């Protein structure tokens, strides 16, 4: 509990979380977008359907990053929820 947590704010719900619990979407300095790693302006998002949906509907990533965010970026995150969130027993 003594490790230094780096807090970041989710662009959707505006709550602060430990950085490791959030997705990071980066607008790369050299152009384009990346997830998790890269140099550039970053936006953080909770790893939940709720915040992802909200961010997509209200274009919060676009606002935070001040650029277009490709659907593929959001879809990649959705895919992670589908893959990792095995809370339901029905895997499709
Ligand atoms: Zn959130």
PDB file of the backbone (N, CA, C, O) and the ligand in Angstrom, with CONECT records:
HET     ZN  A 101       1
ATOM      1  N   UNK A   1       0.821  -1.211   0.000  1.00  0.00           N
ATOM      2  CA  UNK A   1       0.000   0.000   0.000  1.00  0.00           C
ATOM      3  C   UNK A   1       0.856   1.263   0.000  1.00  0.00           C
ATOM      4  O   UNK A   1       0.343   2.380  -0.060  1.00  0.00           O
ATOM      5  N   UNK A   2       2.155   1.063   0.067  1.00  0.00           N
ATOM      6  CA  UNK A   2       3.010   2.240   0.093  1.00  0.00           C
ATOM      7  C   UNK A   2       3.482   2.639  -1.303  1.00  0.00           C
ATOM      8  O   UNK A   2       4.143   3.662  -1.478  1.00  0.00           O
ATOM      9  N   UNK A   3       3.135   1.824  -2.286  1.00  0.00           N
ATOM     10  CA  UNK A   3       3.564   2.173  -3.638  1.00  0.00           C
ATOM     11  C   UNK A   3       2.845   3.439  -4.084  1.00  0.00           C
ATOM     12  O   UNK A   3       1.683   3.669  -3.747  1.00  0.00           O
ATOM     13  N   UNK A   4       3.543   4.227  -4.826  1.00  0.00           N
ATOM     14  CA  UNK A   4       2.965   5.490  -5.240  1.00  0.00           C
ATOM     15  C   UNK A   4       1.996   5.270  -6.387  1.00  0.00           C
ATOM     16  O   UNK A   4       2.398   4.865  -7.478  1.00  0.00           O
ATOM     17  N   UNK A   5       0.758   5.528  -6.150  1.00  0.00           N
ATOM     18  CA  UNK A   5      -0.232   5.386  -7.205  1.00  0.00           C
ATOM     19  C   UNK A   5      -0.234   6.656  -8.042  1.00  0.00           C
ATOM     20  O   UNK A   5      -0.181   7.772  -7.524  1.00  0.00           O
ATOM     21  N   UNK A   6      -0.296   6.451  -9.330  1.00  0.00           N
ATOM     22  CA  UNK A   6      -0.410   7.584 -10.239  1.00  0.00           C
ATOM     23  C   UNK A   6      -1.862   7.675 -10.655  1.00  0.00           C
ATOM     24  O   UNK A   6      -2.376   6.797 -11.350  1.00  0.00           O
ATOM     25  N   UNK A   7      -2.510   8.721 -10.237  1.00  0.00           N
ATOM     26  CA  UNK A   7      -3.935   8.846 -10.513  1.00  0.00           C
ATOM     27  C   UNK A   7      -4.197   9.596 -11.810  1.00  0.00           C
ATOM     28  O   UNK A   7      -3.554  10.593 -12.139  1.00  0.00           O
ATOM     29  N   UNK A   8      -5.167   9.064 -12.519  1.00  0.00           N
ATOM     30  CA  UNK A   8      -5.587   9.719 -13.754  1.00  0.00           C
ATOM     31  C   UNK A   8      -7.101   9.799 -13.765  1.00  0.00           C
ATOM     32  O   UNK A   8      -7.781   9.003 -13.118  1.00  0.00           O
ATOM     33  N   UNK A   9      -7.616  10.752 -14.492  1.00  0.00           N
ATOM     34  CA  UNK A   9      -9.046  10.966 -14.507  1.00  0.00           C
ATOM     35  C   UNK A   9      -9.663  10.354 -15.758  1.00  0.00           C
ATOM     36  O   UNK A   9      -9.198  10.574 -16.876  1.00  0.00           O
ATOM     37  N   UNK A  10     -10.716   9.585 -15.540  1.00  0.00           N
ATOM     38  CA  UNK A  10     -11.443   9.010 -16.662  1.00  0.00           C
ATOM     39  C   UNK A  10     -12.157  10.139 -17.415  1.00  0.00           C
ATOM     40  O   UNK A  10     -12.789  11.002 -16.807  1.00  0.00           O
ATOM     41  N   UNK A  11     -12.048  10.116 -18.741  1.00  0.00           N
ATOM     42  CA  UNK A  11     -12.674  11.194 -19.520  1.00  0.00           C
ATOM     43  C   UNK A  11     -14.192  11.094 -19.481  1.00  0.00           C
ATOM     44  O   UNK A  11     -14.895  12.054 -19.797  1.00  0.00           O
ATOM     45  N   UNK A  12     -14.685   9.938 -19.095  1.00  0.00           N
ATOM     46  CA  UNK A  12     -16.126   9.719 -19.119  1.00  0.00           C
ATOM     47  C   UNK A  12     -16.787  10.098 -17.797  1.00  0.00           C
ATOM     48  O   UNK A  12     -17.630  10.994 -17.758  1.00  0.00           O
ATOM     49  N   UNK A  13     -16.409   9.419 -16.719  1.00  0.00           N
ATOM     50  CA  UNK A  13     -17.089   9.655 -15.439  1.00  0.00           C
ATOM     51  C   UNK A  13     -16.357  10.674 -14.578  1.00  0.00           C
ATOM     52  O   UNK A  13     -16.867  11.097 -13.541  1.00  0.00           O
ATOM     53  N   UNK A  14     -15.166  11.067 -15.006  1.00  0.00           N
ATOM     54  CA  UNK A  14     -14.409  12.106 -14.292  1.00  0.00           C
ATOM     55  C   UNK A  14     -13.910  11.671 -12.926  1.00  0.00           C
ATOM     56  O   UNK A  14     -13.521  12.506 -12.109  1.00  0.00           O
ATOM     57  N   UNK A  15     -13.919  10.366 -12.671  1.00  0.00           N
ATOM     58  CA  UNK A  15     -13.382   9.871 -11.409  1.00  0.00           C
ATOM     59  C   UNK A  15     -11.886   9.663 -11.558  1.00  0.00           C
ATOM     60  O   UNK A  15     -11.376   9.428 -12.653  1.00  0.00           O
ATOM     61  N   UNK A  16     -11.199   9.757 -10.433  1.00  0.00           N
ATOM     62  CA  UNK A  16      -9.767   9.488 -10.434  1.00  0.00           C
ATOM     63  C   UNK A  16      -9.521   8.015 -10.124  1.00  0.00           C
ATOM     64  O   UNK A  16     -10.139   7.443  -9.226  1.00  0.00           O
ATOM     65  N   UNK A  17      -8.621   7.422 -10.870  1.00  0.00           N
ATOM     66  CA  UNK A  17      -8.261   6.028 -10.646  1.00  0.00           C
ATOM     67  C   UNK A  17      -6.765   5.873 -10.784  1.00  0.00           C
ATOM     68  O   UNK A  17      -6.073   6.702 -11.375  1.00  0.00           O
ATOM     69  N   UNK A  18      -6.291   4.777 -10.215  1.00  0.00           N
ATOM     70  CA  UNK A  18      -4.902   4.416 -10.457  1.00  0.00           C
ATOM     71  C   UNK A  18      -4.725   4.208 -11.960  1.00  0.00           C
ATOM     72  O   UNK A  18      -5.557   3.579 -12.613  1.00  0.00           O
ATOM     73  N   UNK A  19      -3.669   4.728 -12.479  1.00  0.00           N
ATOM     74  CA  UNK A  19      -3.405   4.684 -13.910  1.00  0.00           C
ATOM     75  C   UNK A  19      -3.492   3.272 -14.479  1.00  0.00           C
ATOM     76  O   UNK A  19      -3.929   3.065 -15.611  1.00  0.00           O
ATOM     77  N   UNK A  20      -3.061   2.299 -13.660  1.00  0.00           N
ATOM     78  CA  UNK A  20      -3.020   0.927 -14.168  1.00  0.00           C
ATOM     79  C   UNK A  20      -4.421   0.344 -14.370  1.00  0.00           C
ATOM     80  O   UNK A  20      -4.578  -0.676 -15.041  1.00  0.00           O
ATOM     81  N   UNK A  21      -5.428   0.982 -13.797  1.00  0.00           N
ATOM     82  CA  UNK A  21      -6.786   0.473 -13.938  1.00  0.00           C
ATOM     83  C   UNK A  21      -7.513   1.083 -15.122  1.00  0.00           C
ATOM     84  O   UNK A  21      -8.650   0.720 -15.420  1.00  0.00           O
ATOM     85  N   UNK A  22      -6.859   1.998 -15.782  1.00  0.00           N
ATOM     86  CA  UNK A  22      -7.519   2.704 -16.881  1.00  0.00           C
ATOM     87  C   UNK A  22      -6.893   2.333 -18.217  1.00  0.00           C
ATOM     88  O   UNK A  22      -5.732   1.929 -18.294  1.00  0.00           O
ATOM     89  N   UNK A  23      -7.686   2.481 -19.254  1.00  0.00           N
ATOM     90  CA  UNK A  23      -7.122   2.396 -20.592  1.00  0.00           C
ATOM     91  C   UNK A  23      -6.523   3.747 -20.937  1.00  0.00           C
ATOM     92  O   UNK A  23      -7.007   4.799 -20.522  1.00  0.00           O
ATOM     93  N   UNK A  24      -5.471   3.677 -21.698  1.00  0.00           N
ATOM     94  CA  UNK A  24      -4.853   4.916 -22.138  1.00  0.00           C
ATOM     95  C   UNK A  24      -4.941   4.974 -23.656  1.00  0.00           C
ATOM     96  O   UNK A  24      -4.512   4.060 -24.359  1.00  0.00           O
ATOM     97  N   UNK A  25      -5.493   6.044 -24.129  1.00  0.00           N
ATOM     98  CA  UNK A  25      -5.572   6.274 -25.576  1.00  0.00           C
ATOM     99  C   UNK A  25      -4.657   7.442 -25.887  1.00  0.00           C
ATOM    100  O   UNK A  25      -4.787   8.516 -25.300  1.00  0.00           O
ATOM    101  N   UNK A  26      -3.749   7.235 -26.794  1.00  0.00           N
ATOM    102  CA  UNK A  26      -2.725   8.246 -27.052  1.00  0.00           C
ATOM    103  C   UNK A  26      -2.842   8.780 -28.463  1.00  0.00           C
ATOM    104  O   UNK A  26      -2.942   8.034 -29.438  1.00  0.00           O
ATOM    105  N   UNK A  27      -2.827  10.065 -28.533  1.00  0.00           N
ATOM    106  CA  UNK A  27      -2.683  10.721 -29.831  1.00  0.00           C
ATOM    107  C   UNK A  27      -1.187  10.907 -30.043  1.00  0.00           C
ATOM    108  O   UNK A  27      -0.555  11.751 -29.408  1.00  0.00           O
ATOM    109  N   UNK A  28      -0.648  10.122 -30.923  1.00  0.00           N
ATOM    110  CA  UNK A  28       0.796  10.080 -31.074  1.00  0.00           C
ATOM    111  C   UNK A  28       1.341  11.394 -31.616  1.00  0.00           C
ATOM    112  O   UNK A  28       0.734  12.051 -32.462  1.00  0.00           O
ATOM    113  N   UNK A  29       2.488  11.739 -31.105  1.00  0.00           N
ATOM    114  CA  UNK A  29       3.119  12.982 -31.530  1.00  0.00           C
ATOM    115  C   UNK A  29       3.433  12.950 -33.016  1.00  0.00           C
ATOM    116  O   UNK A  29       3.394  13.977 -33.693  1.00  0.00           O
ATOM    117  N   UNK A  30       3.746  11.758 -33.516  1.00  0.00           N
ATOM    118  CA  UNK A  30       4.078  11.678 -34.942  1.00  0.00           C
ATOM    119  C   UNK A  30       2.854  11.456 -35.822  1.00  0.00           C
ATOM    120  O   UNK A  30       2.972  11.296 -37.037  1.00  0.00           O
ATOM    121  N   UNK A  31       1.673  11.448 -35.195  1.00  0.00           N
ATOM    122  CA  UNK A  31       0.442  11.260 -35.959  1.00  0.00           C
ATOM    123  C   UNK A  31      -0.141   9.885 -35.731  1.00  0.00           C
ATOM    124  O   UNK A  31       0.585   8.914 -35.515  1.00  0.00           O
ATOM    125  N   UNK A  32      -1.452   9.812 -35.780  1.00  0.00           N
ATOM    126  CA  UNK A  32      -2.112   8.538 -35.545  1.00  0.00           C
ATOM    127  C   UNK A  32      -2.432   8.348 -34.076  1.00  0.00           C
ATOM    128  O   UNK A  32      -2.151   9.203 -33.237  1.00  0.00           O
ATOM    129  N   UNK A  33      -3.031   7.196 -33.790  1.00  0.00           N
ATOM    130  CA  UNK A  33      -3.463   6.903 -32.440  1.00  0.00           C
ATOM    131  C   UNK A  33      -2.845   5.596 -31.982  1.00  0.00           C
ATOM    132  O   UNK A  33      -2.465   4.748 -32.789  1.00  0.00           O
ATOM    133  N   UNK A  34      -2.754   5.455 -30.664  1.00  0.00           N
ATOM    134  CA  UNK A  34      -2.262   4.200 -30.118  1.00  0.00           C
ATOM    135  C   UNK A  34      -2.975   3.924 -28.807  1.00  0.00           C
ATOM    136  O   UNK A  34      -3.573   4.815 -28.204  1.00  0.00           O
ATOM    137  N   UNK A  35      -2.898   2.678 -28.381  1.00  0.00           N
ATOM    138  CA  UNK A  35      -3.445   2.297 -27.087  1.00  0.00           C
ATOM    139  C   UNK A  35      -2.305   1.873 -26.184  1.00  0.00           C
ATOM    140  O   UNK A  35      -1.354   1.230 -26.630  1.00  0.00           O
ATOM    141  N   UNK A  36      -2.401   2.234 -24.916  1.00  0.00           N
ATOM    142  CA  UNK A  36      -1.489   1.774 -23.861  1.00  0.00           C
ATOM    143  C   UNK A  36      -0.116   2.435 -23.881  1.00  0.00           C
ATOM    144  O   UNK A  36       0.347   2.934 -22.856  1.00  0.00           O
ATOM    145  N   UNK A  37       0.527   2.440 -25.024  1.00  0.00           N
ATOM    146  CA  UNK A  37       1.888   2.972 -25.047  1.00  0.00           C
ATOM    147  C   UNK A  37       2.070   3.932 -26.207  1.00  0.00           C
ATOM    148  O   UNK A  37       1.488   3.782 -27.281  1.00  0.00           O
ATOM    149  N   UNK A  38       2.892   4.907 -25.944  1.00  0.00           N
ATOM    150  CA  UNK A  38       3.216   5.843 -26.995  1.00  0.00           C
ATOM    151  C   UNK A  38       3.459   7.214 -26.409  1.00  0.00           C
ATOM    152  O   UNK A  38       3.092   7.503 -25.270  1.00  0.00           O
ATOM    153  N   UNK A  39       4.082   8.043 -27.206  1.00  0.00           N
ATOM    154  CA  UNK A  39       4.377   9.403 -26.773  1.00  0.00           C
ATOM    155  C   UNK A  39       3.349  10.334 -27.392  1.00  0.00           C
ATOM    156  O   UNK A  39       3.119  10.324 -28.601  1.00  0.00           O
ATOM    157  N   UNK A  40       2.746  11.125 -26.547  1.00  0.00           N
ATOM    158  CA  UNK A  40       1.788  12.080 -27.078  1.00  0.00           C
ATOM    159  C   UNK A  40       0.726  12.403 -26.049  1.00  0.00           C
ATOM    160  O   UNK A  40       0.818  12.016 -24.884  1.00  0.00           O
ATOM    161  N   UNK A  41      -0.264  13.109 -26.500  1.00  0.00           N
ATOM    162  CA  UNK A  41      -1.359  13.505 -25.627  1.00  0.00           C
ATOM    163  C   UNK A  41      -2.204  12.282 -25.296  1.00  0.00           C
ATOM    164  O   UNK A  41      -2.547  11.498 -26.181  1.00  0.00           O
ATOM    165  N   UNK A  42      -2.536  12.123 -24.017  1.00  0.00           N
ATOM    166  CA  UNK A  42      -3.235  10.913 -23.604  1.00  0.00           C
ATOM    167  C   UNK A  42      -4.595  11.224 -22.997  1.00  0.00           C
ATOM    168  O   UNK A  42      -4.807  12.263 -22.370  1.00  0.00           O
ATOM    169  N   UNK A  43      -5.499  10.288 -23.206  1.00  0.00           N
ATOM    170  CA  UNK A  43      -6.790  10.327 -22.525  1.00  0.00           C
ATOM    171  C   UNK A  43      -6.963   8.991 -21.822  1.00  0.00           C
ATOM    172  O   UNK A  43      -6.511   7.957 -22.313  1.00  0.00           O
ATOM    173  N   UNK A  44      -7.617   9.019 -20.673  1.00  0.00           N
ATOM    174  CA  UNK A  44      -7.787   7.805 -19.878  1.00  0.00           C
ATOM    175  C   UNK A  44      -9.259   7.477 -19.742  1.00  0.00           C
ATOM    176  O   UNK A  44     -10.120   8.354 -19.691  1.00  0.00           O
ATOM    177  N   UNK A  45      -9.514   6.181 -19.686  1.00  0.00           N
ATOM    178  CA  UNK A  45     -10.897   5.729 -19.677  1.00  0.00           C
ATOM    179  C   UNK A  45     -11.022   4.477 -18.811  1.00  0.00           C
ATOM    180  O   UNK A  45     -10.173   3.588 -18.862  1.00  0.00           O
ATOM    181  N   UNK A  46     -12.092   4.419 -18.014  1.00  0.00           N
ATOM    182  CA  UNK A  46     -12.362   3.220 -17.218  1.00  0.00           C
ATOM    183  C   UNK A  46     -12.559   2.018 -18.132  1.00  0.00           C
ATOM    184  O   UNK A  46     -13.002   2.149 -19.273  1.00  0.00           O
ATOM    185  N   UNK A  47     -12.229   0.875 -17.619  1.00  0.00           N
ATOM    186  CA  UNK A  47     -12.385  -0.345 -18.406  1.00  0.00           C
ATOM    187  C   UNK A  47     -13.775  -0.922 -18.195  1.00  0.00           C
ATOM    188  O   UNK A  47     -13.925  -2.058 -17.744  1.00  0.00           O
ATOM    189  N   UNK A  48     -14.771  -0.147 -18.518  1.00  0.00           N
ATOM    190  CA  UNK A  48     -16.159  -0.579 -18.343  1.00  0.00           C
ATOM    191  C   UNK A  48     -16.973  -0.213 -19.577  1.00  0.00           C
ATOM    192  O   UNK A  48     -16.646   0.728 -20.301  1.00  0.00           O
ATOM    193  N   UNK A  49     -18.038  -0.974 -19.800  1.00  0.00           N
ATOM    194  CA  UNK A  49     -18.946  -0.666 -20.904  1.00  0.00           C
ATOM    195  C   UNK A  49     -19.552   0.709 -20.724  1.00  0.00           C
ATOM    196  O   UNK A  49     -19.723   1.473 -21.674  1.00  0.00           O
ATOM    197  N   UNK A  50     -19.869   0.995 -19.489  1.00  0.00           N
ATOM    198  CA  UNK A  50     -20.536   2.251 -19.165  1.00  0.00           C
ATOM    199  C   UNK A  50     -19.715   3.450 -19.638  1.00  0.00           C
ATOM    200  O   UNK A  50     -20.215   4.317 -20.354  1.00  0.00           O
ATOM    201  N   UNK A  51     -18.478   3.483 -19.236  1.00  0.00           N
ATOM    202  CA  UNK A  51     -17.645   4.633 -19.582  1.00  0.00           C
ATOM    203  C   UNK A  51     -17.256   4.620 -21.058  1.00  0.00           C
ATOM    204  O   UNK A  51     -17.126   5.674 -21.681  1.00  0.00           O
ATOM    205  N   UNK A  52     -17.073   3.443 -21.605  1.00  0.00           N
ATOM    206  CA  UNK A  52     -16.729   3.355 -23.023  1.00  0.00           C
ATOM    207  C   UNK A  52     -17.897   3.854 -23.877  1.00  0.00           C
ATOM    208  O   UNK A  52     -17.709   4.630 -24.814  1.00  0.00           O
ATOM    209  N   UNK A  53     -19.076   3.406 -23.543  1.00  0.00           N
ATOM    210  CA  UNK A  53     -20.268   3.841 -24.280  1.00  0.00           C
ATOM    211  C   UNK A  53     -20.459   5.343 -24.188  1.00  0.00           C
ATOM    212  O   UNK A  53     -20.721   6.022 -25.181  1.00  0.00           O
ATOM    213  N   UNK A  54     -20.322   5.830 -22.996  1.00  0.00           N
ATOM    214  CA  UNK A  54     -20.520   7.252 -22.757  1.00  0.00           C
ATOM    215  C   UNK A  54     -19.485   8.074 -23.526  1.00  0.00           C
ATOM    216  O   UNK A  54     -19.800   9.101 -24.127  1.00  0.00           O
ATOM    217  N   UNK A  55     -18.275   7.603 -23.491  1.00  0.00           N
ATOM    218  CA  UNK A  55     -17.199   8.304 -24.184  1.00  0.00           C
ATOM    219  C   UNK A  55     -17.461   8.335 -25.687  1.00  0.00           C
ATOM    220  O   UNK A  55     -17.215   9.337 -26.359  1.00  0.00           O
ATOM    221  N   UNK A  56     -17.968   7.210 -26.195  1.00  0.00           N
ATOM    222  CA  UNK A  56     -18.221   7.155 -27.629  1.00  0.00           C
ATOM    223  C   UNK A  56     -19.384   8.067 -28.021  1.00  0.00           C
ATOM    224  O   UNK A  56     -19.307   8.819 -28.993  1.00  0.00           O
ATOM    225  N   UNK A  57     -20.468   7.979 -27.234  1.00  0.00           N
ATOM    226  CA  UNK A  57     -21.658   8.762 -27.563  1.00  0.00           C
ATOM    227  C   UNK A  57     -21.398  10.256 -27.493  1.00  0.00           C
ATOM    228  O   UNK A  57     -21.865  11.027 -28.333  1.00  0.00           O
ATOM    229  N   UNK A  58     -20.657  10.642 -26.493  1.00  0.00           N
ATOM    230  CA  UNK A  58     -20.449  12.076 -26.280  1.00  0.00           C
ATOM    231  C   UNK A  58     -19.105  12.557 -26.807  1.00  0.00           C
ATOM    232  O   UNK A  58     -18.685  13.686 -26.554  1.00  0.00           O
ATOM    233  N   UNK A  59     -18.449  11.686 -27.535  1.00  0.00           N
ATOM    234  CA  UNK A  59     -17.174  12.050 -28.166  1.00  0.00           C
ATOM    235  C   UNK A  59     -16.179  12.623 -27.161  1.00  0.00           C
ATOM    236  O   UNK A  59     -15.525  13.634 -27.413  1.00  0.00           O
ATOM    237  N   UNK A  60     -16.085  11.958 -26.033  1.00  0.00           N
ATOM    238  CA  UNK A  60     -15.217  12.486 -24.982  1.00  0.00           C
ATOM    239  C   UNK A  60     -13.742  12.265 -25.280  1.00  0.00           C
ATOM    240  O   UNK A  60     -12.891  13.075 -24.911  1.00  0.00           O
ATOM    241  N   UNK A  61     -13.457  11.168 -25.945  1.00  0.00           N
ATOM    242  CA  UNK A  61     -12.052  10.961 -26.317  1.00  0.00           C
ATOM    243  C   UNK A  61     -11.623  12.023 -27.319  1.00  0.00           C
ATOM    244  O   UNK A  61     -10.529  12.581 -27.238  1.00  0.00           O
ATOM    245  N   UNK A  62     -12.516  12.284 -28.266  1.00  0.00           N
ATOM    246  CA  UNK A  62     -12.196  13.309 -29.268  1.00  0.00           C
ATOM    247  C   UNK A  62     -11.930  14.648 -28.596  1.00  0.00           C
ATOM    248  O   UNK A  62     -11.006  15.375 -28.960  1.00  0.00           O
ATOM    249  N   UNK A  63     -12.755  14.953 -27.616  1.00  0.00           N
ATOM    250  CA  UNK A  63     -12.598  16.229 -26.927  1.00  0.00           C
ATOM    251  C   UNK A  63     -11.319  16.278 -26.124  1.00  0.00           C
ATOM    252  O   UNK A  63     -10.599  17.278 -26.127  1.00  0.00           O
ATOM    253  N   UNK A  64     -11.048  15.189 -25.439  1.00  0.00           N
ATOM    254  CA  UNK A  64      -9.853  15.170 -24.592  1.00  0.00           C
ATOM    255  C   UNK A  64      -8.581  15.240 -25.435  1.00  0.00           C
ATOM    256  O   UNK A  64      -7.596  15.874 -25.056  1.00  0.00           O
ATOM    257  N   UNK A  65      -8.630  14.575 -26.584  1.00  0.00           N
ATOM    258  CA  UNK A  65      -7.423  14.497 -27.413  1.00  0.00           C
ATOM    259  C   UNK A  65      -7.390  15.577 -28.482  1.00  0.00           C
ATOM    260  O   UNK A  65      -6.364  15.814 -29.120  1.00  0.00           O
ATOM    261  N   UNK A  66      -8.526  16.221 -28.662  1.00  0.00           N
ATOM    262  CA  UNK A  66      -8.648  17.283 -29.670  1.00  0.00           C
ATOM    263  C   UNK A  66      -8.291  16.780 -31.056  1.00  0.00           C
ATOM    264  O   UNK A  66      -7.546  17.420 -31.798  1.00  0.00           O
ATOM    265  N   UNK A  67      -8.832  15.636 -31.383  1.00  0.00           N
ATOM    266  CA  UNK A  67      -8.639  15.116 -32.728  1.00  0.00           C
ATOM    267  C   UNK A  67      -9.690  14.043 -32.974  1.00  0.00           C
ATOM    268  O   UNK A  67     -10.422  13.659 -32.061  1.00  0.00           O
ATOM    269  N   UNK A  68      -9.758  13.570 -34.187  1.00  0.00           N
ATOM    270  CA  UNK A  68     -10.652  12.474 -34.517  1.00  0.00           C
ATOM    271  C   UNK A  68     -10.146  11.193 -33.874  1.00  0.00           C
ATOM    272  O   UNK A  68      -8.941  10.946 -33.809  1.00  0.00           O
ATOM    273  N   UNK A  69     -11.077  10.389 -33.405  1.00  0.00           N
ATOM    274  CA  UNK A  69     -10.705   9.085 -32.874  1.00  0.00           C
ATOM    275  C   UNK A  69     -11.374   8.030 -33.748  1.00  0.00           C
ATOM    276  O   UNK A  69     -12.600   7.980 -33.855  1.00  0.00           O
ATOM    277  N   UNK A  70     -10.575   7.211 -34.355  1.00  0.00           N
ATOM    278  CA  UNK A  70     -11.109   6.212 -35.279  1.00  0.00           C
ATOM    279  C   UNK A  70     -11.997   5.220 -34.546  1.00  0.00           C
ATOM    280  O   UNK A  70     -11.752   4.880 -33.389  1.00  0.00           O
ATOM    281  N   UNK A  71     -13.030   4.764 -35.237  1.00  0.00           N
ATOM    282  CA  UNK A  71     -13.902   3.744 -34.655  1.00  0.00           C
ATOM    283  C   UNK A  71     -13.102   2.526 -34.225  1.00  0.00           C
ATOM    284  O   UNK A  71     -13.435   1.861 -33.244  1.00  0.00           O
ATOM    285  N   UNK A  72     -12.051   2.247 -34.964  1.00  0.00           N
ATOM    286  CA  UNK A  72     -11.267   1.043 -34.671  1.00  0.00           C
ATOM    287  C   UNK A  72     -10.648   1.094 -33.276  1.00  0.00           C
ATOM    288  O   UNK A  72     -10.432   0.059 -32.646  1.00  0.00           O
ATOM    289  N   UNK A  73     -10.369   2.292 -32.808  1.00  0.00           N
ATOM    290  CA  UNK A  73      -9.811   2.434 -31.456  1.00  0.00           C
ATOM    291  C   UNK A  73     -10.850   2.006 -30.419  1.00  0.00           C
ATOM    292  O   UNK A  73     -10.559   1.219 -29.518  1.00  0.00           O
ATOM    293  N   UNK A  74     -12.051   2.532 -30.560  1.00  0.00           N
ATOM    294  CA  UNK A  74     -13.120   2.186 -29.625  1.00  0.00           C
ATOM    295  C   UNK A  74     -13.479   0.709 -29.751  1.00  0.00           C
ATOM    296  O   UNK A  74     -13.745   0.029 -28.760  1.00  0.00           O
ATOM    297  N   UNK A  75     -13.479   0.236 -30.985  1.00  0.00           N
ATOM    298  CA  UNK A  75     -13.807  -1.177 -31.202  1.00  0.00           C
ATOM    299  C   UNK A  75     -12.767  -2.092 -30.570  1.00  0.00           C
ATOM    300  O   UNK A  75     -13.094  -3.158 -30.050  1.00  0.00           O
ATOM    301  N   UNK A  76     -11.534  -1.667 -30.623  1.00  0.00           N
ATOM    302  CA  UNK A  76     -10.478  -2.470 -29.996  1.00  0.00           C
ATOM    303  C   UNK A  76     -10.691  -2.556 -28.491  1.00  0.00           C
ATOM    304  O   UNK A  76     -10.456  -3.600 -27.881  1.00  0.00           O
ATOM    305  N   UNK A  77     -11.133  -1.461 -27.901  1.00  0.00           N
ATOM    306  CA  UNK A  77     -11.393  -1.467 -26.463  1.00  0.00           C
ATOM    307  C   UNK A  77     -12.611  -2.321 -26.145  1.00  0.00           C
ATOM    308  O   UNK A  77     -12.632  -3.053 -25.155  1.00  0.00           O
ATOM    309  N   UNK A  78     -13.614  -2.218 -26.990  1.00  0.00           N
ATOM    310  CA  UNK A  78     -14.803  -3.052 -26.803  1.00  0.00           C
ATOM    311  C   UNK A  78     -14.433  -4.526 -26.848  1.00  0.00           C
ATOM    312  O   UNK A  78     -14.935  -5.345 -26.078  1.00  0.00           O
ATOM    313  N   UNK A  79     -13.554  -4.825 -27.761  1.00  0.00           N
ATOM    314  CA  UNK A  79     -13.117  -6.207 -27.904  1.00  0.00           C
ATOM    315  C   UNK A  79     -12.433  -6.690 -26.627  1.00  0.00           C
ATOM    316  O   UNK A  79     -12.588  -7.841 -26.217  1.00  0.00           O
ATOM    317  N   UNK A  80     -11.684  -5.796 -26.016  1.00  0.00           N
ATOM    318  CA  UNK A  80     -11.023  -6.177 -24.756  1.00  0.00           C
ATOM    319  C   UNK A  80     -12.044  -6.497 -23.683  1.00  0.00           C
ATOM    320  O   UNK A  80     -11.866  -7.437 -22.909  1.00  0.00           O
ATOM    321  N   UNK A  81     -13.112  -5.720 -23.635  1.00  0.00           N
ATOM    322  CA  UNK A  81     -14.154  -5.991 -22.653  1.00  0.00           C
ATOM    323  C   UNK A  81     -14.781  -7.347 -22.923  1.00  0.00           C
ATOM    324  O   UNK A  81     -15.048  -8.120 -22.004  1.00  0.00           O
ATOM    325  N   UNK A  82     -15.010  -7.618 -24.187  1.00  0.00           N
ATOM    326  CA  UNK A  82     -15.620  -8.884 -24.562  1.00  0.00           C
ATOM    327  C   UNK A  82     -14.697 -10.049 -24.222  1.00  0.00           C
ATOM    328  O   UNK A  82     -15.140 -11.075 -23.706  1.00  0.00           O
ATOM    329  N   UNK A  83     -13.420  -9.882 -24.515  1.00  0.00           N
ATOM    330  CA  UNK A  83     -12.455 -10.944 -24.265  1.00  0.00           C
ATOM    331  C   UNK A  83     -12.203 -11.142 -22.776  1.00  0.00           C
ATOM    332  O   UNK A  83     -12.219 -12.261 -22.264  1.00  0.00           O
ATOM    333  N   UNK A  84     -11.967 -10.011 -22.092  1.00  0.00           N
ATOM    334  CA  UNK A  84     -11.528 -10.103 -20.713  1.00  0.00           C
ATOM    335  C   UNK A  84     -12.670 -10.202 -19.721  1.00  0.00           C
ATOM    336  O   UNK A  84     -12.530 -10.838 -18.676  1.00  0.00           O
ATOM    337  N   UNK A  85     -13.784  -9.588 -20.031  1.00  0.00           N
ATOM    338  CA  UNK A  85     -14.886  -9.573 -19.082  1.00  0.00           C
ATOM    339  C   UNK A  85     -15.706 -10.829 -19.135  1.00  0.00           C
ATOM    340  O   UNK A  85     -16.860 -10.799 -19.564  1.00  0.00           O
ATOM    341  N   UNK A  86     -15.140 -11.929 -18.712  1.00  0.00           N
ATOM    342  CA  UNK A  86     -15.817 -13.201 -18.794  1.00  0.00           C
ATOM    343  C   UNK A  86     -16.693 -13.437 -17.569  1.00  0.00           C
ATOM    344  O   UNK A  86     -16.674 -14.509 -16.965  1.00  0.00           O
ATOM    345  N   UNK A  87     -17.459 -12.406 -17.220  1.00  0.00           N
ATOM    346  CA  UNK A  87     -18.336 -12.539 -16.064  1.00  0.00           C
ATOM    347  C   UNK A  87     -19.580 -13.351 -16.421  1.00  0.00           C
ATOM    348  O   UNK A  87     -20.134 -14.063 -15.584  1.00  0.00           O
ATOM    349  N   UNK A  88     -20.001 -13.231 -17.659  1.00  0.00           N
ATOM    350  CA  UNK A  88     -21.125 -14.039 -18.106  1.00  0.00           C
ATOM    351  C   UNK A  88     -20.635 -15.388 -18.572  1.00  0.00           C
ATOM    352  O   UNK A  88     -19.490 -15.517 -19.005  1.00  0.00           O
ATOM    353  N   UNK A  89     -21.468 -16.376 -18.491  1.00  0.00           N
ATOM    354  CA  UNK A  89     -21.038 -17.717 -18.875  1.00  0.00           C
ATOM    355  C   UNK A  89     -21.195 -17.943 -20.374  1.00  0.00           C
ATOM    356  O   UNK A  89     -20.618 -18.879 -20.929  1.00  0.00           O
ATOM    357  N   UNK A  90     -21.962 -17.104 -21.016  1.00  0.00           N
ATOM    358  CA  UNK A  90     -22.166 -17.282 -22.450  1.00  0.00           C
ATOM    359  C   UNK A  90     -21.124 -16.525 -23.245  1.00  0.00           C
ATOM    360  O   UNK A  90     -21.226 -15.310 -23.416  1.00  0.00           O
ATOM    361  N   UNK A  91     -20.151 -17.218 -23.716  1.00  0.00           N
ATOM    362  CA  UNK A  91     -19.123 -16.610 -24.552  1.00  0.00           C
ATOM    363  C   UNK A  91     -19.553 -16.720 -26.002  1.00  0.00           C
ATOM    364  O   UNK A  91     -19.927 -17.789 -26.483  1.00  0.00           O
ATOM    365  N   UNK A  92     -19.491 -15.605 -26.676  1.00  0.00           N
ATOM    366  CA  UNK A  92     -19.843 -15.634 -28.088  1.00  0.00           C
ATOM    367  C   UNK A  92     -18.655 -15.235 -28.924  1.00  0.00           C
ATOM    368  O   UNK A  92     -18.749 -15.197 -30.151  1.00  0.00           O
TER     369      UNK A  92
HETATM  370 ZN    ZN A 101     -15.071   6.182 -16.021  1.00  0.00          ZN
END
